[in-house]
Amino acid sequence: MYCLSSVRVFVVDDEVVIADTLATILKISGFTAIAFNNPKLALTAAHLNPPDLLISDVVMPQLSGVDLAIQIRTIHPGCKILLLSGQAQTKNLLRVAREAGHDFLLLAKPVHPRDLLKQIGGQDPRWVVERLPQRSSASVGSVPSL
Amino acid sequence: MEREFTSSTGEDGVRREIQNCEDEPIRTPGSIQRHGFLLILDRDEQQVVAASENTTEFLNVPLARILGARVDTVLPLEIVGALRGLSLRVEGQTSLVYLGSYQLGERFYSVVTHWVGGERVVEFERVDRLVSPELTNQVVTNFVNKLSKITDERELCEAITKQVKDLTGFNRILLYRFDEFGHGTVLCEESDGILPSYLGLRFPATDIPQQARDLYVLNTVRIIPDADYIPSPLRGNRSHSSGAFDLSMSVLRSVSPLHLQYMKNMGTNSSMSISIVCEGKLWGLISGHHAEARTVPYLVRSCCDLLTKLVGTQLLSFRVSAKLERMVHFHALQRRILMHMAAEHDYLGAMAQQMDSLMLVTNSSGSALILEGKLKTAGHTPSHASIVKLASWMDANPELNCFESRHLAQSIPWAADFSETCSGWMVVRISDVKQSYVMWFRPEVQRTVTWAGEPKEKAQDLSLRPRGSFEAWKEIVRGQSEPWTEMEIDSALEFRAAVMTISLKRSEEAVQLGEARFSQLTQALPSLVWTSDNEGSLTYVNQLWMEEGLGTNGIWFRQGRLVPEDELKCNALWAIAVRDSTPFECELRFRATPKVSERWHMVRAAPFLRADGTRAGWVGTCTDLADKHQRELALRMTEKLVLSGRLTSVIAHEINNPLEAIGNLFYLLSAKMDVDSESQSYVQLIESELLRISGITKQTLRWSSESNQRADVGTAGAIFDDVLRLYAGKIRNKEIQVIVEGGENSQFFGYVGQITQVIANLVSNAIQAVPVGGTFWLSASEDGEMMSMIVRDNGYGMDRETLKQIFEPFFTTKGDLGNGLGLYISKEIVERHGGTLIVQSEVEIGTEIRVQLPARDTGKSIDATPV
């Protein structure tokens, strides 16, 4: 059985709540996820140990998500990329990237977690998440704190 | 009283009474020469009232017997008869008449007669050689033939000089031509060598005093057969003033002793001269000189005189044709320059480009054009500084339109500094207002003048004593140029006139243009514009003023145009403005007319000045304040709307992140909750509301982002979907039924975001108009080039009054900032797309609004600036 926990996901967003909640959602779905607020730190980490999936915001002060994605792709061409954006300019940035030969998937915020998981499944068939385990009143589990 | 002339003898030769040869009474010498005798008859020609003393010698009768005697006792019958016959003829009473050749005693006499003051003068000149009339005829005929072959002045002068020599047999014949100062230069000479040659010599003007010249024009021939003659005085009855008798026309008239002295100094004993008269002025003289005494018969002299008159006519003809030729030449030159000037608007600039041609207009070596103090030159001219000085000289003589000189230093002493390039100067003024001139320059031409004898100082040359030496005396003339001919001066003046005419025409054109511009400008302004004089009397009003029905008469603020109290206020303010020449400003009410209600206007008027600074009148404008207020309001409203539009997109962006966060959090929350708890359903509700919020923000972003940067094809269906989603809540709350009747695939071309806003506005209005449970319908259709979207409701509708105002900018706002842009702006957007927005409504029935838009890209650009 394929182990989702072997899939390493970087979640990058300068909005702390978004990065944390996304990372948490991914973890409870079974992935191994690390949240970054600073894309440069994510890049450094990628140099050490590149992720299998990058989920990143686009407009960030230190480095744009597009540039981050390009650079991580350079380190690890097999890495899957999902970009999230709440801003309109993104389309232009993507066009630039597309002209450079990269094709990144862009999702417009706000994205429902269910939709996000569906998109992740679309990136790699092994990454399909079954229905989120709903807690019965009996089960008690620990959820990684936010 | 009798007056005696004594001839000059001795060294000084002149009687002390004669101080000044100008004062000599040459017309009334009171005596005659000796080669004939003279009788004066009374008015009735019966009696001899005066006679020359020497008559006795000729008639062998004592004078006493002649004076007072009856004519027929003194003269032979045939002469008397001839005289009587003359009196019956009407013609030529004052001029000399040749009676004929008559014999008295053993001699023949040429008898001539003329009238003086009612008395008849009869002169008898002794004939030494008979001359046949045929000879004179032949001579004249030959000469006339010769004339027809002669082509220039010189040839002509040589011909006549030779002819006179042949006829008279004098030792030397000279032909002089007089210059503008009266100096005579010997042009031609025929001499047998006995007397020295004077060819080319110049004789000073003083040799022939002015009064002699005047006489020479009147009486064109005179002869002095013997310079040693002793004058024979006139003697008359006691009552007769023979001493003061006018002998101007007399052939025997005695000459001035000064002249006789002059002749003797020249070594001649006999002389004759014939005046060459051209255009009534003394052009020159033909002089015959003989070393010994010599007579020339009257008829021969007459013949020479006749020939000389022919020469005078021919000279005139030559002069006229030369003048004409020069005129044509100068005209052609002028025309070339003027044509260029007339074609250009900047006519003075065009002239400046043709400085070389300008020189030729007067045959100069240099030209200069001064325009308002700026200089342009061509050819050889003095330095710029000198030209500027000359221009200043003209400035100081504003009454001069033209000035010419061939010897400038004479009139303007400091011009001697540049006499090398500018000894001859001609200038014309081409503008009365600005310092503008055209100048022509001629260089100094050094000439050598050969005087016949050393000339005396001008000022004192009223000589008591004619000069003794006629030997060539050379003078080198400096500081003078070739003289300006009459044609050249005319050319300059004509050119000036033409330039002034062009200038005038341009000024008129400029004025016309100015007026046209003013008129056009004032018609284009959205204000009322008028001009008036100082009293305020209207001198011009623009179209708008007329359309307001304000009329064109009288003082602009009177005649019932203003509300009465405003008229009073204006009266006072106007008087102050006019007195102090300050701008006038006042808010006034124009009185209501049938067309227009009482409206506040801001009136401003300012004085305008002429070129010389005097006030020419007032220009006023009246701006409708109501309009301005309305516009300002509309503008502010629009700005708010635009701002809110921008705010909307900013807000939308900012909302996305929190929404994302909230969404994630609720997901996590639901994961922690029991599956079938109530909380789950609450979470679901929360999620759908979140969806709704994100739907709104996404739409709003779409409306104001990329989709607004480019016009595109959109579908009615997509628009309807967006708008209905937006108002889903309101629709649900009011339980409104929405029916989409079809045509969702209908396409339009434009800015999708803007069109969405328009439909949203219409739908919003429909929602407000229908009651609870009401219905509105959406439909679309295509129709060739255009497509329509219709929003129809069965709400309370609008009455006619409301319908009139729905498109007013500040009429609609029902608190709908952000989404409700008002029909004013909706209409504007639709019209910018090249479409139409039509409202139909009936009270209690409902409203239908149809938006028509182009179905495809027509290629016409759509103004997408914020409304």
HADDOCK unambig.tbl for C-alpha pairs under 7 A between the chains (distance, minus, plus):
assign (segid A and resid 17 and name CA) (segid B and resid 661 and name CA) 6.06 0.50 0.50
assign (segid A and resid 18 and name CA) (segid B and resid 660 and name CA) 6.80 0.50 0.50
assign (segid A and resid 18 and name CA) (segid B and resid 661 and name CA) 4.97 0.50 0.50
assign (segid A and resid 21 and name CA) (segid B and resid 664 and name CA) 5.83 0.50 0.50
assign (segid A and resid 21 and name CA) (segid B and resid 665 and name CA) 6.43 0.50 0.50
assign (segid A and resid 22 and name CA) (segid B and resid 664 and name CA) 6.66 0.50 0.50
assign (segid A and resid 25 and name CA) (segid B and resid 668 and name CA) 6.68 0.50 0.50
assign (segid A and resid 86 and name CA) (segid B and resid 653 and name CA) 5.82 0.50 0.50
assign (segid A and resid 86 and name CA) (segid B and resid 656 and name CA) 5.54 0.50 0.50
assign (segid A and resid 86 and name CA) (segid B and resid 657 and name CA) 6.62 0.50 0.50
assign (segid A and resid 87 and name CA) (segid B and resid 653 and name CA) 5.96 0.50 0.50
assign (segid A and resid 88 and name CA) (segid B and resid 705 and name CA) 6.93 0.50 0.50
assign (segid A and resid 109 and name CA) (segid B and resid 656 and name CA) 5.70 0.50 0.50
assign (segid A and resid 109 and name CA) (segid B and resid 657 and name CA) 6.83 0.50 0.50
assign (segid A and resid 109 and name CA) (segid B and resid 660 and name CA) 6.08 0.50 0.50
assign (segid A and resid 110 and name CA) (segid B and resid 656 and name CA) 5.58 0.50 0.50
assign (segid A and resid 110 and name CA) (segid B and resid 657 and name CA) 6.76 0.50 0.50
assign (segid A and resid 110 and name CA) (segid B and resid 659 and name CA) 5.78 0.50 0.50
assign (segid A and resid 110 and name CA) (segid B and resid 660 and name CA) 4.28 0.50 0.50
assign (segid A and resid 110 and name CA) (segid B and resid 694 and name CA) 6.85 0.50 0.50
assign (segid A and resid 111 and name CA) (segid B and resid 660 and name CA) 6.28 0.50 0.50
assign (segid A and resid 112 and name CA) (segid B and resid 663 and name CA) 6.32 0.50 0.50
assign (segid A and resid 113 and name CA) (segid B and resid 664 and name CA) 6.19 0.50 0.50
assign (segid A and resid 113 and name CA) (segid B and resid 667 and name CA) 6.94 0.50 0.50
assign (segid A and resid 134 and name CA) (segid B and resid 671 and name CA) 5.60 0.50 0.50
assign (segid A and resid 134 and name CA) (segid B and resid 675 and name CA) 6.19 0.50 0.50
assign (segid A and resid 135 and name CA) (segid B and resid 671 and name CA) 6.39 0.50 0.50
assign (segid A and resid 135 and name CA) (segid B and resid 672 and name CA) 6.12 0.50 0.50
assign (segid A and resid 135 and name CA) (segid B and resid 673 and name CA) 6.42 0.50 0.50
assign (segid A and resid 135 and name CA) (segid B and resid 674 and name CA) 5.72 0.50 0.50
assign (segid A and resid 135 and name CA) (segid B and resid 675 and name CA) 6.60 0.50 0.50
assign (segid A and resid 136 and name CA) (segid B and resid 674 and name CA) 5.36 0.50 0.50
assign (segid A and resid 136 and name CA) (segid B and resid 675 and name CA) 6.35 0.50 0.50
assign (segid A and resid 137 and name CA) (segid B and resid 674 and name CA) 5.31 0.50 0.50
